[in-house]
Amino acid sequence: MADSDSLIFPSKKRKLEEENYEEPLLEPPLQENQLLESQLSGTSLDSLRQKAEESNELRKKLRDAEDLAAQASREREEELRKVKSYKTQLQSTKQALVEAQSKAVDDERRSQRLENDLRAEKEKSKVSEAAAERVTAELISLKTLNEELSLNSGNMDSLGESLAAETAAGDDMSLMPPQVREKMIRVQSENKRLSEQVEREISRGRSDTVELKDTIESLRCEKQTLTDKIKDLEAKLAEGGVKEDGEAIQELEEKIKSVESENASKKEQFNSISSELNAAKEKNGEVEALLKQKDEDIKAMETRYRSYLEKARSVIKTLDPKNNNNTEVVAL
């Protein structure tokens, strides 16, 4: 029966053999795959769990890094804001320094002008001294002439006649001799001119002194302002720790020190000029006092001349026969 089956159905038998052959071959791979899947499933769970933990840790580190980056960004923005503020203050301080330097140049020019004025004042003082000496010499000559007139009694008659001839003019200066009158007029005009010159010099010296004091006070205030700005910038730099403008601040501080030294030298020059102006004013005061004394001497001399004129008039009246009925005088 079996042979008949094999003979009758050879194709079917072959097909069954092939199927029987393939089925055992398929069973082992399925088992291995299941085993591998079970092993892989356990391994993958552990690895996934580990990877999840690592991922959480990485997320935590990432959040920390983001927080640090945000904090660093905020600090950087704050630092940049401070730097911008410092740069603005530095620019304003530099501008103030430029203005201070230009003002120092103007002060130097003013100092030069004051020195020239002082030189001119000294020359004027020398001219005033020479004029005072000339007035003194003229006063001495007038005193000598006065003594000669008071002692020369032999010429009293001729002097009386000349005075009587000039009495109609009504002016006391016109009653003086021509030489004396000319000297008196010249001395009075010179005295007036010197007095006006001394007053002008004293007024100019006072205005120059006031201007010097104002300049010194403004320089002192500007120096204090610059010093306060430098201290403020140094304090802010020490607090903020900004190093970008350190060299600029150092350079600015050196410039401020140089300006302060220049201002100190200018102040010394101003003080010396002020002392010289004070000395010139004292000398002008002495000249003014001398001129005042000369004026008083001239007035006293005029008074003496007037008394001499009165005496001469009385002598003329006593010698005139029309005004005197004395028989002895008439006989004379």
C-alpha positions in Angstrom: 0.0 0.0 0.0 2.8 2.1 0.7 4.5 1.3 -2.5 1.4 1.9 -4.3 1.1 5.3 -2.7 4.6 6.1 -3.7 4.0 5.0 -7.1 0.6 6.6 -7.5 1.4 9.9 -5.8 5.1 10.5 -6.3 4.6 14.3 -6.5 2.5 14.4 -3.4 5.1 12.3 -1.6 7.8 14.6 -2.6 5.8 17.5 -1.6 5.2 16.0 1.8 8.9 15.3 2.2 9.7 18.8 1.4 7.2 20.1 3.9 8.4 17.7 6.5 12.0 18.8 5.9 11.2 22.5 6.1 9.2 22.4 9.2 12.0 21.1 11.5 14.3 23.6 10.0 11.9 26.5 10.9 11.5 25.6 14.6 15.0 26.3 15.8 15.2 29.9 14.5 11.9 30.7 16.1 13.2 29.6 19.5 16.5 31.4 19.1 14.6 34.6 18.2 12.4 34.3 21.2 15.5 33.7 23.4 17.2 36.6 21.8 14.2 38.8 22.2 13.9 37.9 25.8 17.6 38.6 26.4 17.4 41.8 24.3 14.3 42.9 26.1 16.0 42.6 29.5 19.2 44.3 28.3 17.2 47.0 26.5 15.2 47.8 29.6 18.4 48.2 31.7 20.1 50.3 29.0 16.9 52.4 28.5 16.7 52.9 32.3 20.3 53.9 32.4 19.9 56.1 29.4 16.9 57.7 31.0 18.9 58.4 34.2 21.7 59.8 32.1 19.2 61.9 30.1 17.8 63.3 33.3 21.2 64.1 34.6 22.1 65.7 31.4 18.9 67.8 31.5 19.8 68.9 35.0 23.3 69.8 34.0 21.8 71.6 30.9 19.4 73.6 33.2 22.3 74.5 35.5 24.4 75.5 32.5 21.6 77.7 31.2 21.2 79.3 34.6 24.9 80.0 34.8 24.9 81.4 31.2 21.9 83.6 32.0 23.6 84.9 35.2 26.8 85.5 33.2 24.9 87.3 30.6 23.2 89.5 33.2 26.6 90.2 34.8 28.1 91.0 31.4 25.2 93.4 30.6 25.6 95.1 34.0 29.4 95.3 33.5 28.8 96.8 30.0 26.4 99.3 31.4 28.9 100.3 34.0 31.6 100.6 31.4 29.4 102.8 29.3 28.7 105.0 32.3 32.4 105.2 33.1 33.1 106.1 29.5 30.6 108.9 29.6 32.1 110.2 32.8 35.6 109.8 31.3 34.5 111.8 28.3 33.0 114.6 30.4 36.2 114.6 32.5 38.3 114.8 29.4 36.2 117.7 28.2 36.6 119.4 31.5 40.4 118.9 31.3 40.4 120.4 27.8 38.5 123.4 29.1 40.9 123.7 32.1 43.9 123.6 29.7 42.3 126.3 27.5 41.6 128.4 30.6 45.2 127.9 31.7 46.3 129.2 28.4 44.0 132.2 28.8 45.4 132.7 32.3 48.9 132.6 30.9 48.0 135.2 28.4 46.4 137.3 31.0 49.4 136.9 33.2 51.6 138.1 30.3 49.4 141.1 29.8 49.6 141.9 33.6 53.3 141.6 33.5 53.4 144.1 30.6 51.0 146.4 32.5 53.2 146.1 35.6 56.3 147.0 33.4 54.4 150.0 32.1 53.4 150.9 35.7 57.0 150.7 36.8 58.0 153.0 33.9 55.2 155.4 34.9 56.3 155.3 38.5 59.8 156.2 37.4 58.4 159.1 35.4 56.4 160.1 38.4 59.5 160.0 40.6 61.4 162.1 38.1 58.5 164.6 38.0 58.4 164.7 41.8 62.1 165.3 41.9 61.7 168.1 39.3 58.8 169.6 41.4 61.0 169.4 44.5 63.8 171.2 42.7 61.4 173.9 41.6 60.0 174.2 45.1 63.5 174.6 46.4 64.2 177.3 43.9 60.8 179.0 44.8 61.8 178.9 48.5 65.1 180.4 47.6 63.4 183.2 45.6 61.0 183.7 48.5 63.8 184.2 51.0 65.5 186.6 48.6 62.3 188.5 48.2 61.7 188.6 52.0 65.3 189.7 52.7 65.7 192.2 49.8 64.2 195.3 51.5 66.1 197.7 49.2 64.0 196.8 46.2 60.6 197.1 48.1 59.8 200.4 46.5 60.2 199.2 43.0 58.3 196.0 43.9 55.5 198.1 45.4 55.3 200.2 42.3 55.0 197.0 40.1 52.5 195.5 42.4 50.5 198.8 42.5 50.5 198.8 38.7 49.2 195.2 38.6 46.6 195.6 41.4 43.8 196.7 38.9 43.7 193.2 37.4 42.2 191.8 40.6 44.0 188.4 40.4 46.6 187.5 43.1 48.6 185.3 40.6 48.9 188.3 38.3 50.3 190.3 41.2 53.3 188.0 41.4 56.5 188.6 39.5 56.5 187.0 36.0 59.2 184.4 36.9 57.5 183.4 40.1 54.0 183.3 38.4 55.3 181.1 35.6 56.9 178.7 38.0 53.8 178.5 40.2 51.5 177.8 37.2 53.9 175.2 35.9 54.2 173.5 39.3 50.4 173.5 39.8 49.7 172.0 36.3 52.4 169.3 36.9 51.0 168.6 40.3 47.5 168.2 38.9 48.7 165.9 36.1 50.7 163.7 38.4 47.8 163.4 40.8 45.5 162.3 38.0 48.1 159.8 36.8 48.6 158.4 40.2 44.8 158.0 40.7 44.5 156.2 37.3 47.4 153.9 38.2 45.9 153.1 41.6 42.5 152.4 40.1 44.0 150.1 37.4 46.0 148.3 40.1 42.9 147.7 42.1 41.0 146.3 39.1 43.9 144.0 38.2 44.1 142.8 41.8 40.4 142.0 41.8 40.7 140.2 38.5 43.6 138.2 39.8 41.7 137.1 42.9 38.7 136.1 40.8 41.0 134.0 38.4 42.7 132.3 41.3 39.4 131.5 43.0 37.9 130.0 39.7 41.0 127.9 39.2 40.8 126.6 42.8 37.1 125.7 42.3 37.9 124.0 39.0 40.8 122.1 40.5 38.5 120.9 43.4 35.8 119.8 40.9 38.3 117.8 38.8 39.8 116.2 41.9 36.3 115.1 43.1 35.6 113.6 39.7 38.8 111.7 39.7 38.1 110.3 43.2 34.6 109.3 42.2 35.9 107.5 39.1 38.5 105.7 41.1 36.0 104.6 43.7 33.6 103.3 41.0 36.4 101.5 39.2 37.5 99.8 42.5 34.0 98.6 43.1 33.1 97.4 39.6 36.5 95.9 38.8 36.4 97.3 35.3 39.9 97.3 33.7 39.2 98.6 30.3 39.4 102.3 31.2 42.2 102.0 33.8 44.9 103.3 31.6 42.7 106.1 30.3 41.9 107.1 33.9 45.6 106.9 34.9 46.5 109.1 31.9 43.7 111.5 32.8 44.9 111.7 36.4 48.4 112.5 35.2 47.0 115.3 33.0 45.0 116.6 36.0 48.2 116.6 38.1 50.1 118.5 35.4 47.2 121.0 35.1 47.3 121.4 38.9 51.1 122.0 38.8 50.6 124.6 36.1 47.8 126.2 38.1 50.1 126.3 41.1 52.9 127.9 39.0 50.3 130.4 37.7 49.2 131.1 41.2 52.8 131.8 42.2 53.1 134.1 39.3 49.9 135.8 40.2 51.1 136.2 43.8 54.4 137.7 42.6 52.6 140.0 40.3 50.2 141.0 43.1 53.1 141.7 45.4 54.8 143.8 42.7 51.5 145.6 42.1 51.2 146.2 45.8 54.7 147.6 45.9 54.0 149.8 42.9 50.8 151.0 44.6 52.8 151.7 47.8 55.3 153.7 45.8 52.5 155.5 44.0 51.0 156.2 47.4 54.3 157.7 48.5 54.5 159.8 45.4 50.9 160.9 46.0 51.7 161.8 49.6 54.8 163.7 48.3 52.7 165.5 45.7 50.1 166.3 48.4 52.9 167.7 50.6 54.2 169.8 47.6 50.7 171.1 47.1 50.4 172.1 50.7 53.8 173.8 50.4 52.7 175.6 47.3 49.5 176.8 49.1 51.6 177.9 52.0 53.9 179.8 49.6 50.9 181.4 48.0 49.6 182.5 51.4 53.0 184.0 52.2 53.0 185.8 48.8 49.5 187.1 49.5 50.7 188.4 52.9 53.7 190.0 51.1 51.3 191.6 48.6 49.1 193.0 51.5 52.3 194.4 53.1 53.3 195.9 49.7 49.8 197.5 49.3 50.0 199.0 52.8 53.5 200.3 52.0 52.1 201.8 48.7 49.2 203.4 50.5 51.5 204.9 53.1 53.9 206.2 50.4 51.0 207.7 48.2 50.6 211.4 49.0 46.9 211.3 47.8 45.9 208.8 50.5 48.0 210.2 53.4 47.7 213.7 54.9 50.8 213.4 57.1 52.9 216.5 56.7 56.1 214.6 57.2 55.2 212.2 54.4 54.1 215.2 52.2 57.3 216.9 52.9 59.2 213.8 52.0 
